[in-house]
Amino acid sequence: MYADSASSSARAQQEEKEEGVTRPTLRTERLVLEPLTVVHTEQLVELDADPEVLRFIFGRGLTRAEVVDTWMPKRTRADADARGIGYWVGHDAGGTFLGWWSLAVVDDDPDSAELGYRLRRDAWGHGYATEGARALLAHAFETVGLRRVCAETMAVNAGSRAVLEKLGLSHVGTRVEQWDDPLPDAALGEVDYEIDAAAYRAPRQS
Ligand SMILES: CC(C)(COP(=O)(O)OP(=O)(O)OC[C@H]1O[C@@H](n2cnc3c(N)ncnc32)[C@H](O)[C@@H]1OP(=O)(O)O)[C@@H](O)C(=O)NCCC(=O)NCCS
């Protein structure tokens, strides 16, 4: 959202807030992925308010307080940034906010990160999730030097699974967890995917 109309003082304020963020901005053919910081809070509040976006994650939209108090701190972890990983927000060439992509900290494994993505509903179906995630995988393996990238989603989240499979991650397991307040189809479980550096570098079959 860096339209010409943005005031220079707002811009300066943003740059000031981004000081200390060490992750690079990543670019693809159609996307600019910039490090997610608190300046993106309003866009993320709006994204997380859509129950359809969170259908396979929370089964409902999140409140502003949940986003600001619980989720923004997880998305702006300084320890992740120090390692070159974390969350990025994506915009198209016209500056329209599309959603976020992440390489999240795996607490017990500093050589791994967990891939994630969440796009506005009107951005679905254009190949953006795959395009942005491909840039994060390249960053993870070629720049940060991670050994492994993993991901998890509900078994019934066909869109997310299709993205992971297009990227070359392998389905390595299915878990059925006990939830106090399960989402529909939770009984079909959560699926785990991963790719390691060797598989990332290996020539693809298709
Ligand atoms: C899942 C999500 C990221 C997919 O984003 P997207 O930009 O539409 O995905 P892409 O366009 O890159 O699609 C990649 C492939 O998945 C397929 N796909 C996308 N959504 C699908 C769906 N709901 N069902 C089946 N296939 C789907 C696409 O057809 C495409 O395959 P193709 O190239 O062979 O046609 C998006 O729907 C989203 O943000 N959902 C809400 C948040 C979410 O569930 N995140 C994952 C939680 S773990």
The ligand as a Gaussian input file, in Angstrom:
#p B3LYP/6-31G(d) Opt

LIG

0 1
 C       -4.765000     -22.046000       0.486000
 C       -4.472000     -20.746000      -0.217000
 C       -3.187000     -20.159000       0.361000
 C       -4.285000     -21.022000      -1.724000
 O       -3.911000     -19.797000      -2.333000
 P       -3.950000     -19.595000      -3.909000
 O       -3.149000     -18.372000      -4.226000
 O       -5.353000     -19.659000      -4.380000
 O       -3.159000     -20.868000      -4.413000
 P       -2.541000     -21.035000      -5.859000
 O       -3.334000     -20.189000      -6.818000
 O       -1.061000     -20.846000      -5.785000
 O       -2.922000     -22.542000      -6.159000
 C       -1.997000     -23.581000      -6.187000
 C       -2.728000     -24.814000      -6.639000
 O       -3.711000     -25.146000      -5.682000
 C       -4.955000     -25.323000      -6.296000
 N       -5.976000     -24.891000      -5.361000
 C       -6.077000     -23.677000      -4.797000
 N       -7.149000     -23.638000      -3.983000
 C       -7.731000     -24.857000      -4.075000
 C       -8.860000     -25.447000      -3.454000
 N       -9.624000     -24.762000      -2.580000
 N       -9.155000     -26.727000      -3.754000
 C       -8.377000     -27.432000      -4.606000
 N       -7.287000     -26.932000      -5.220000
 C       -6.968000     -25.652000      -4.951000
 C       -4.904000     -24.463000      -7.513000
 O       -5.814000     -24.909000      -8.500000
 C       -3.463000     -24.608000      -7.941000
 O       -3.255000     -25.771000      -8.705000
 P       -3.079000     -25.698000     -10.310000
 O       -1.961000     -24.752000     -10.559000
 O       -2.763000     -27.112000     -10.652000
 O       -4.384000     -25.187000     -10.812000
 C       -5.613000     -19.709000      -0.047000
 O       -6.806000     -20.308000      -0.430000
 C       -5.729000     -19.198000       1.366000
 O       -5.066000     -18.220000       1.741000
 N       -6.592000     -19.832000       2.180000
 C       -6.858000     -19.388000       3.530000
 C       -5.692000     -19.592000       4.469000
 C       -5.231000     -21.022000       4.502000
 O       -5.995000     -21.969000       4.523000
 N       -3.888000     -21.137000       4.573000
 C       -3.244000     -22.412000       4.718000
 C       -3.403000     -22.858000       6.129000
 S       -2.251000     -24.111000       6.581000

